Amino acid sequence: MTVGLPAVGNGPRIIPVITLESADVAEPLAQALAAGGIRCVEVTLRTPAAEDALRIMARHGGLVVGAGTVLTPEQAERAVAAGARFVVSPGLDEGVAAGCRALGVEHVPGIATAGELMHALRLRLSTVKLFPAEQLGGVSMLKALAAPFPQVSFMPTGGIGPGQMPAYLAHPSVVAVGGSWITPSDLLAGGDFDGVRRLAAEAVHAAQAVERSGP
Ligand code: 3PG
C-alpha cells in the first residue's frame, strides 16, 4: 500500500516544476496554472528570485506549493517559512530529511538506484522522486524498481513530456509526475501565460483520461 503525497490531494497527479528568473511573473503564472486545472506545483530554489516567487505562489489560494532543488536543511527551513508545504530534492541527504522531519513537512528525496531507495526507507521516507526518470530508463526502469518495493510511492521527474506522462501515471506506484514542460522558459520569458494555461489544461486532460481508463 503506497502512502502517497498529501500535497497532491484530489487534484490532477501532475506537478509542474517551475524555475523563475523573476518573481514578477509568479502571480500571473499561479493564475494561469490554476486556471488550467493544476493544484500542486514545485518551485525550484535555483535562482535568486525563487524564494520570493515561492512566497507569492504560496499565497495564491488555488495552489499547494512545494520547494524543489532543496540541497540543505537551511534551504528547507527558509522554503517552509516562505510557504512551502513539501520539500523535494534531486537526491537523498540525511540532513535535509532530518530537517524536514523537524519542520513537520513532507520530504520527497530523489533516488536513482535500489540502494538509494533502501536508504530512503531506512529514513522512513516512502515517497521518492525517481530522478532523472527518462534518462534512467523511463517506465521500464520505474517498473523494475517498483516491483521489489510495493510500499513506495514514486514521483518520476526528469525528461518527461506530454508524450511520456500517461504511461507513468498508469503505473499503480506513481503518485504524481513532475516536469518543466508546462512552464517552458520561452513562454515565461515572453509573458505568454495563456500558453502556460493551455499546456496545463492539456496535461490535466491527459491525466484525467488515464484516471478514467482505470488500473
Ligand atoms: C527537476 O529538477 O525536477 C527537473 O529539472 C525537472 O525535469 P525536466 O526539466 O526534465 O522536466
Residues whose N, C-alpha, C, O or C-beta is under 5 A from the ligand:
A	BS01	3PG	V17 T157 G158 G159 I160 G178 G179 S180 W181
